Amino acid sequence: MHNTIEKAEGKLGILTPGLGAVATTLIAGVEAIKKNLAQPVGSLTQMGNIRLGKRTENRYPKIKDFVPLADLHDIVFGGWDVYSDNVFEAAMKAKVLEPMMLHAVKAELEAIKPMKAVFDRSYISNLDGDHVKQAATKAELAKAVMDDIENFKEANDCSRIVMVWCGSTEKYIEVSAVHETIESFEEGLLNNDPAISPSMIYAYAAIKLGVPFMNGAPNLTCDIPALIELAKQTGTPIGGKDFKTGQTLMKTILAPGLAARALGIKGWFSSNILGNRDGYVLDHPDNFKTKEVSKLSVLEDILQPDINPELYGELYHKVRINYYPPHGDNKESWDNIDIFGWLGYSMQIKINFLCRDSILAAPIVLDLALFSDLAKRAGMSGIQEWLSFYFKSPQTAPGLTPEHDIFKQLIKLQNTLRHMMGEDLITHLGLDYNQDLVEAM
C-alpha cells in the first residue's frame, strides 16, 4: 500500500470549528514547538515509537519517521468561533497556558482570527456569541462554510485541509428521518430542519469537499447514515467522537487491567469538577446528557457484563459532572471503584486525577489532524476505526461494538500504520522465539 500514499507536500491547513481552550492550546503549543520552546509531549505522532519486525531486530523508529506525515512547519491553523477574539486573546482568556509562553508566540497567534461561526442557541443554550453567520437556510450556511474552507485554502496556499471539531458539546439528539440519506439531509438543509445541528453543517461542508472530518465532542455529528454515505462517495476519512482525555482515559487504562485479571467490579462512581467553558456548557442537562451517554458506554463495552455476569452483572456505574468556576481548565476527577477478588472478598480503588483538560486534548487534535490527512493521502475513506485510540465513543461501522480497551486500540493503530507501509503486522504471539514449544505443538 505504501507505494500509493501521496507524499505530504505543500502546506496542511488544520481548521477547527471552535477556537476555545482546546484549539488555542494546540495552536500555541505547535507554534512554541516550532520555535524549540517546548516538546510535543502526549502526541503519538511526534514522540511515539513503533516496533517493526522481530524484537531481535531492534527496529523502533519514531512514528513520524516511519509514515509520511505532514511536518509541523508545514501546518497552518484557522477556525470558526462565536466570539471574535483572535487566538492570542482567546488563549489568554482560557488561562490554560502561562502568559509567558503565549507572549513568546504572540505575533503568530494574533494573526489567526476566527471566521464567523454557524451557531444555533437551541443546541447550546448556555452560550451566546455575537460572531455568527446569518443566512436564510441551513443550506446557505453549509455553502458559507464551504466557501470559508476554499478561501482559507487559497489565501494560505494550502495543498490539503483537515477539520477537527473543537467546539462545545451540543444537546443530546438521536438519529431521525432527516439523517438517514444524503437526499433527506440535503432537503433538511433547505428546509431548516431543527434536527440538523451546527456540527452537522460543518461536517457536511467538509465531507462534501473531501476534507477529512474528526469529531472531538460526543454530539451526533458525522455518525449519521447520510454523512457516512457521503464520506464514501467523496472518499473522505471521518471519525469520532469525544476526545479521550481525563477520567475516561483512566477508565480505559484501568478497566481492561481489572478485566484481564478476572477481578469483579460492583460499582464505579465517577465525579468531575471543572470550570472552563466546557463545564459551563455541560451545566445544562441537555448537554450533560450527550456527555453522560459517551462516558457511561465505556465500561459496558470493556467489561461485557452479558458475557461475564458473575464479575460485572451487578455493576453500578454513576457519572457526575459539576461546574465549578474556580478550577478553570484544571479538571479534577474522583473515582471510587468497589472491586472484589478471590471468593468474593471486597477491595477498593480510589483515583484522584487532577488533570488539565486542554493539555490532554491538544495533542489528540494534532494527531487526529495528521493521521486523518495521512488516511486521505492513502486513499482510505469512511470511518477510520483505527483512530478509536483517541476517542471516548469511537465511531464504528454499523453493527460493530466499539473497542474501548486502550491497549487493543493502540495495537490496531500501530498495525494499521505497519500495513500502510508494507511491514509485517505484529501479533505478539512470539512462538518463533521459542522453537521447542512450536515443535512440541
Phi, psi and omega in degrees: 000332188297338178291337186265358180283123177293146179293154179274067183266149179079188184270148175250122176269126175253113182253131179239118166292117187102111175242056179262215186302314184293307184296318182291328177293321176296309186296312179300320180297313180297319178296321179292321180295321178301328181268011181059032179268347183200172180250147180281056183297138179093353179260114180296323182294330185264324188241350183280149175251162177223134179277135176240140177069201183285156178302327183292341181283340178057044178255110181226064181292160170291146181304320183291342177267351183262315178251151184282083179268157173297142177280145181303328181288348179260008183266137174238137182253148173202175179177183181237149173205154179281350174248146188272000180306139171288173188296328177295312180298317181296320180292322177297318181290327181291334177055039176269310183263153179297140178307325181298317178297316181293321180293334179291340180236025187303313184300317181295320183286322180295333182288344182262109180248138183291148170278158180296138187270156166275123185220138179224110186303333183292342179268333178221085189285346180272001177243150175207102181255168182246000185255070195231142178289141175245131176202158183289325182227162177291334176296320178293323177297317179298318178297321179296321178293320177299319177299318178303315182297312182296317180294320179297316182300316181289312183298328183257009176055045180272143175270337181215156179228143168229157180232133176233121180290116177240023180275178181290164177287125178276167182295160183286125171223160178246163181299132177230183188306321184296338183270355191285320182226162178299321182297312181294325180292313181294327175293319178299325177297317180292326184264011181054044181301127183295342180278002174261113186273164175305318182297327178292327179294317176297315182298315179300313181300316181295308186296322179301325180270002181077021179268121179307139182231125177240133184258115182271001180243165185277358184289156176297119183220270182269008179261035174251149184309320182300314184281331175295317179295316180298321180297324178291317181298319185264003178065045186245129174289134175226164177179170178160182011216163177073104180307134180271098188248285192264265185299317182292327175302314178299319180298317184283348173271317188278313184302316178299326179293317179293317180296322181299326180267009180053042175267139184277156176230125179270321184203151178220107180256124183239128178231143180229143165235134175208154188236009181275187182300327177301315179296321181295316179297319182286352177290347178267132186302326180296320182282324177298322181303317179301315182292319184298316180301318180296316184286327184286328187292337188301307184295318180307314184285327180285316189273339178046066183302333179293329179271331182240061186298327182294327184268323190230003184297332183258009186302127176254118186240123182231135178235133178232138173234126180239132178282123184219090190309322184302335182282342181055228183280351181278095184279141176240131178236139174243134173235132171246121183241120176264110182245166174220150184239211183317127178064017176082014182289134186280146173216168179225149171235136176237133176235132172237102185257110177265088187256170175243109190306309185287333178293325178280330184278324187306311180294334177295317180298317179300310182298317180297321179297313183291318181288325180289328175294319177299315180301317180298316181290338178270003178076023178266126182233170181077203186292125179263084186292339180293349177265011178306331179314329187265356190241146173289320180236082184299143176277132180231168176296148181308135178091349179264135174279139181291151175267119183255346181293115188298332182285321175292323178299320181292319178299318180297316180298311182294320179294327177296318179295319178298316180300316179304322187263009177073023176266159177295141173287151181250123182259349183065023179288312172070015183293329184293346177278340187242074190302323182302319182298318182296316181295322179297329181287000000 
